[in-house]
Amino acid sequence: MNDKLSPIKFNPTLNLEINDVKFTYRLFDALEKISQTWSQREAAKNLKISHTVLNRRIRNAEDKLGFKLVYTTGTGSELTPQAVLILEKYQEYQERLKERSIPFTCGGPISTGLIDVLSKHYGLETVISSVDDLSALKMAKKGLVDILLLDDPVHALMNDLDFTPIARDHLVLVSGCDEQPETVKELNGSKFVEIPLSAQRLAWNTLDHLRIDYKIVEVCNSPINTLKMVYEEDGLLTFLNKSYISGITTGSNLLAEDTMHIISMVLPNSNPKLEDFLEFIVGRGQKLIDKWGFERID
């Protein structure tokens, strides 16, 4: 017996609620064929059903809606204006559904940057949205995300997600000064820029634990803008991912061990193609991890 899975084709269909009444795709397929053939008999033949079945499908829908969907003319059958409007709306939603054939990836700025590189090497076409971890989680809970990426593993743990580590990273202390502090105690009295909902949480927890007197004086959602702020104001510091500043600038690994964390990936839905992509990432794709400033997990 061959255990290898054969390719599986997926063709999503759409049901629609009209005036609080739910109708399956079969009604809309019938309306579409009638609009194309101008004949209920030809429409039934194209749908591989009997004319009686198609006629009953239309009549049942008309009874539930309280208005006509199809009327007969001397040359055949036509859709009523209401049916045309319904079919147009259905086709609009159907087009949106087809767009989802390209996987939608959402996650933090660090992990999405990595997945952009990995997907190109693998040959996966995907739409990538870079947001904060919590926003990505909210979109995933609404069923809008095919690949969920998290910069901070705490969110995966708190939401009891079945996540897979794909890389390791740590935070680097960055400042606009040439001289970097050599000890953590030298950070007493320092001013920082914070990136909310990021892995910087690990740095703040460490400084709090060591009772370092520091202040967060600025908040910025963008790593690149945070870096600009630090370089423009003397004495301003921040923590950024080592992978992010790699090749851009240097920083201090003062809290490298305390801020080491995993970059994680979640596949909310079963999808053989994306599962194969994940296998690539944790396998052969690990050769690319070091090149882009991360640490391998294998």
N, C-alpha and C positions, 0 to 999 in steps of 0.2 A: 504493500500500500504506500502510495506517495504522500508524505505528510506536508509537502510544500503546497501552500495555498495558491490556488489559481487566481488570476486577476479578477477583481470584483468591480463591476460598474454600478455606480450609484446615480439615480436620476430622481432628485427630490420633486415631490408634487405639492401643490398648494391647495388647501381648503380655505374657504372665505365665508365670513359671516355677513349677511345682508339683512338689515332691519331685524336684528336679533335672531335670525334663523341661519343655522350653519348649513352650508352646501359643500359637497366634495368636488374635487376637480372634474368629476365625470360630467357634471352639468356644464361647466365652462368649456370642456372639450367639445361637448355637443353644440353649444352656441358658436364656438369658433368654426367648426366644420360646416355648420349651416351658413355662416357668413361667407365662407369660401366657396361653397358649392351651389348655394341658392336652392338647395333641395334637401329635404329631410331624408329621402331615400338614399341619396348619394352620401350624405353625412353619416347615416347609419352604416352604409357599406364601408366607408373609410374607417369607421370606428370598430368594425367587425362585430356589430350587434344588429339585432333585427330592427326593422322600422317600428314595430310595435313597442319594443323596449325604449327606443329613443323618444317616441311620441309620449309614452307614459312618464318618462323622465322630465320632459318639458312641462307636461300638464301638472304633475305633482308640484313642481317648482312654482308654477303660476298660481296654483291654489294656495300655497303657503305665503306667497308674496302679495297676492291680491291684485296683480296686474299681468297683462299679457307680455310674453317674451318673444313669441314668434307668431307671425300672421301669414296667411296664404294669399298669394296673388295669382294672376292668370299665368304667370311664367314660373311659379315655384314658391319658395318660402323665403321670407326676409325677417330680420330681427327688428323688433320695435325699438324706438329711441331709448327706452329704459334698458333694454337688453344690450344695446350698443354701448351705453354708458357702463353697465356692469362688466361687459367683456373687456372694455378698455382699461378699467381699473384692475381687473384680474391680470391682464397682460402686463400692466405696469409692475404689479407685485411679483409676477413671474420673472420679469427681467431682473429685479433686485435679487431674487433667489438664485438666478444663474450667475450673478456676479460673485456670489459666495463660493463658486467653484474654485476661485483663487483664495487660498487660505489667508485669513486675517490674523496677523501677529500683533500683540499688544504687550507692553511691559515698560520697565524703567529704562532710562537713557543708557545705562551701562550694558545691560543684557541685550537690548535691541540692537545696539551697535555691534555686538559680537555676533548675534544671529544674522545680521545683514551680511556679514562676511561669510559665515558658514553656509547660509542658504545659497549664495552665489557659487561657492565651490561645489556644493552638492547638486546644484541645478534645479533648485526649488523656486518657483515664482510665488512670491508672497507679498501682500500689502502690510507694511510695518508702521505701527503708530507708537511713538515714544511719549509716554506720560509717566506719572508717578505710580508706584506700586498699588496704592489703594484705588486709584482711578481705573487701573487695568483690572483689578479684582472685581470692581463694580460692573465693568463691561462684560467680564467673563460670566458673572452670575446672571446676566441678562441673556446669555446664550449668543453673544456677538463675537466671541473670540475663539479661534481655532488653535492658536499657540499662545499660551500665557507665559510671560517671563517675569521673574521677580529679582530685583537687585538685592533685596534684603530677605534672607530666608525666614525671618521671624513671621512674616505675613503668611507664608506657606504653612508654617507650624500652627499659627493661631487659627487658621481656617481649615485645619485638618485636611490639607490637600495632598494628593498622591503626586509628589514632585520628584524630579530626577535632577541631581546635581550635574551641571555641565562644565563648570569651571570654578576655580578659586580666585579670590582677589583680596587685597587688603588696602587700608587707607594710608595715604601719605600726607604728612603735614606740609602745607604749601604757604609760602609767604613771598612778599616782593623784595625781601632783603637777601643779600648774598650769604649772610651768616645764618645758619640754622641752629636752633637750640640743641644742646647735647644731652640734656636731661629733662625729664618731665616736669621737675620742679621749676624750671625756667619758664614754664607756661603760666605761672602765677601772674595774675594781672593782665593777661592777654585778652585781646578782642577778636571775636570770630564771626565769620559769615556762615550761616546755617542753610543747608538744603533740606527742607522738610521731607519727611517720609522716605528718607534714604538710609543707606548703611552708616551714615554719620552717627546714627544712634549708638553704635558701638564705641565710638570715640568719646561721646559725651558721657556715656555710662562709665567708661574707664576713668575719665577725669574726675567725675563725681566720686567714684570709689576711692580715688587717691586724694580726695579733698583738695583738688586744685581750684584756686579762685580765678575763674575765667568768666567772661561775659559774651553772650551772643548779641551783637549790636546790629547785625543786618541779616535779612532773610532773602534768599533768592532761589527760584525753582530751577534755574538753568546752570549746569556745571561750567559752561563756557563763560557765562556772564559773571559767575562767582569768581572764576579765575581772573577776569578783567578787573573786578572790584578790588581784589587782593593786590594786584599789581599797581593799581592807581592810588591806593591809600597806604601810606607808611604805617607799619605796626599792625595791619589787619592780616589775620590768618584764616585758614580754613583747612578742612580735610577733604581730599579728593581720592577717588579710586586710583590705585597705581596703574591699572590698565588704561585709565583715561588720560593721565598725564604722560604716559610713555611716548617718547618721541616729541613731546611738546615742551616740557620743562622738567626740572628735577625737584625733589622734595626730601623730607626727612622720614625715615622709616621708624621713627621713635615709638610708634604704637603699632607696628606691623603685626606682632604676634597677637596683641589684644584685639585687633580689628580684622583678623583673617576671617573670611566668610565665603559661603558658596553662592554662586549664581545658579538659580534653579529654573527648570522648565516644566510646565504642566500642559498636558493634552486633555482638555475638558471632555472631548468626545472621541470615541473609537474611530480611528482613521488609519488604515494600513499604510498609506503613503507617508503620513506624518510620523507614524511609529517607526518606519524605516529610516526617516530623516533623523529621528532621535537616536537610533542605533548608530548611524553614521557619526553623530556628534560625540557620543561617548566612546566610539571606537576610533576609526581612522581620522575623524575630524579633530581629535586631540592634538594631532601634529601641528594644527594651526593655532592652538591656544597660546603657546609660548610666544609665537611670533607677534601676537596682538596684545602682549603685556599681561596676560592672565597666567595662572598656574594650572597645570593639568590635574585632573581628578583621578587618572588611572595610575 
